[in-house]
Amino acid sequence: MSFHERKNKKRKTAHNGQQDRTSFKPSASFAPTEGGRDWTVSVAIPTSILTNLATADQRMSIPGRIARALAVFAVDEVVVFDDSPASSRPRQTDTAGYTGDTDPAHFLTHILSFLEAPPFMRKALFPLHPNLRLTALLPSLDMPHHPNPKDWISYREGVTIPGKTSTGSGTLVEVGLDEPVEIEEDIPPKTRLTLLFPDDQSQYPQCVDPQAPRTEGGYYWGYTVRKCPSLSSVFTESPYEDGYDFSIGTSERGTPISKAFSSKPLKFKHLLIVFGGPRGLEFASMNDEELVKMDIQGGRTRELFDQWVNVLPGQGSRTIRTEEALFIALTALRGLWDGK
């Protein structure tokens, strides 16, 4: 039997990459929520976190630290909103060039999206770009949808690739296994997919909704990235049908977390936690045309939120950077959704 014939036989019986999974088990730290999970946690961060960072490697470190916090605390969505004055925003930015010092919203969303994608598909989904020149400095996120040879989860992320399938129809999908797998659908190359592998290994993987690993499987499946032009648009452009039903604003002038919440876990469907930059969320509201029209300025910024909290009362430094506040706040607030 020729090599080509053996290859075709393997494709027909194993669908080109579906290894024997009887020896695989999900990591204990990735244990799914029984019955799926319909609630989400979102975090919003401002573009001003890159203010006063003079070098490219300093700028690259910020989204790396943020992404680590998102992964460690299983955050489902990160929103990058522009809190700069309208007069300082470039009218048109060349996103083909380096944007760390010209368009921080583009830079942050670009790097955060790059980090969220499983490493094996980054080359296909993220063409060479000046923003990615220093990706060697970025940390590993090692989330459940980033393949590990010791773990098997029935859901996997994949990217379609060109090539002929064993039947001549359908599509090849790279999913981080030894070889690509086959699906029955015809989908253009370089398309990201979420696949469900059936228990019957002779069956083709199924294309499912990207949220299915969370809502049906109960797994944490990484974060989505959204870019907004202002603080108010974080709320008005929510991807959820009824928006966020509970929001938390962070400020050194807020109520200590220990006094702000009397019940745990908190009742919510979609929770939003918003962080300010070096000059706080008041700076963001001052530069938001919609909030200016509503006269939500200065101290009234807290009216946007259900809770206005101080994540670290009695801090020993004059300033806490946003990426530091992210870790502190998520540690302090985690009890609000633990056990939901």
ABEGO torsion letter per residue (X at the ends): XBAAAAAAAAAAAAGGGBBBAAABBBBAAABBBBGEBABBBBBBBBAAAABGBABAAAAAAAAAAAAAAAAAAGBABBBBBBABBAAABBABBBAABBAAAABAAAAAAAAAAAAABBAAAAAAABBBBAAAAAAAABBBAGBAABBBAABBBABBBBBBBBEBBAAGBEBBBBAGBABBBBBABBBBBGBBBBBBBBABAABBBBBBBAAAAAAAAGBBAEBBBBBBABAAAAAAABABAAEBABBBBBBAABBBAAAABABOBBBBABBBBBBBBAAEAAAAAAABAAAAAAGBBEAAAAAABABBBBABBGBABABBBAAAAAAAAAAAAAAAABGX
